[in-house]
Amino acid sequence: MSRLTITLDDQLHRALKETAARQRRSIGSIIEESLHLRGIRTYDSAMEIVSKARAAAGLEPDEALELAVREVRQLRREKKA
């Protein structure tokens, strides 16, 4: 697992620490969850989405990629709402 150093506003850092303590979770797990909710995916994960879309729809690679991008954007909009 990789390590990352970030700089946060003091109030935001305090809020993150309090949330982690309240939820009995690590700060890292909260940050990872936040990244997933924002749609941050690994290359392999993104390619899996494309492969599934292509197999299900019989699309060419470019068409499958376009469909996957639309689907991810829609998912992000739904999670914001």
Number of C-alpha atoms within 10 A of each C-alpha: 3 3 5 6 5 4 6 10 8 9 9 10 13 12 12 17 16 13 15 16 12 9 10 9 12 14 16 12 11 16 12 13 13 12 12 13 14 16 14 14 12 10 9 9 11 15 15 13 18 22 17 13 20 19 11 10 12 11 15 10 13 11 14 22 19 12 18 21 14 12 14 16 14 12 14 15 11 9 11 9 5
